[in-house]
Amino acid sequence: MANIQAFLNTQFSRIQSSQNYIKIKAMPTTQRWATIAGIFLLSLTIFFIFLYLVFGEIVVIGFIASILAGLATGVGALPALFFKDISNKVFSSLLGGAAGVMLAATAFSLLVPGIEYGNAIWPGNGLWIVAIGMIIGALFLHYADQNLPHLHFDAIPNANQDSIQKIWLFILAITIHNFPEGMTVGVSFGTGDIKNGIVLAIAIALQNIPEGLAVALPLVGLGYNKWKAVGIATLTGLVEPIGGLLGITMVTLFSSFLPIAMGFAAGAMLFVISEEIIPETHSKGRSRHATFSLLLGFIIMMALDNLLV
């Protein structure tokens, strides 16, 4: 952690000493932010054009969907502008609903089509190919869980009792888990089935909402500026487009990897549900609310998967 912090400090110092940074910093506030926004939008447009020319339309759509899914983390953080805390019942219910959404998305949008694609490529072996991918996905998150310092969902820091270091370890945990979730969106679009990709993107977005709230509230409780807390929560979700782009380009270029990639995404999702979300929903005596919320979330996602045209 100390080496990473030193590296980031070095890079930030270099940016601060550059002539372009100095010029932008000297601008009036409105002009400065307009310039930054213009540079960002221009860079994003050039990048989208590059993706379209090299990989095609489906990659651009999938990347945009993963960005929107990641931004849902910031949407979930918005209540922190008005409240410093919410009841355990409400928060557990939100997490339970998120777990139900993810379970349905995993089953109907990853595992079932993954097995079908696997059977098309390796007749009769689709089930086993997807199962191998699931194990790899779970092991990937297990390795990250064992080797990267962070706190679990069932140890969400309380701003009144815990240090700022613990809160940032929890934020790191959210960021770690958002990467494979972004890959899930990308892989689903890699099938060429836009409907399936949209369903997965909606599922991940719904799941990101309580995560954003879980990041922002402790920061506000520590005295962080409310908008800064929302901004930090949003940034944890913006790792998802990176995973989404990696997932969609990988399966687009190497279509034979698609079944195992869908299994990988499903295994990672199930790992997060079992390891992080469900234990938290049962940790504060509100398990019954969370259970019914899980069922409701599953039904909503099942309906979306079957009714969305």
Summary of the structure (lengths in Angstrom):
residues: 309
radius of gyration: 20.2
end to end distance: 46.4
largest distance: 65.3
contacts: 1147
relative contact order: 0.19
helix: 85%
strand: 0%
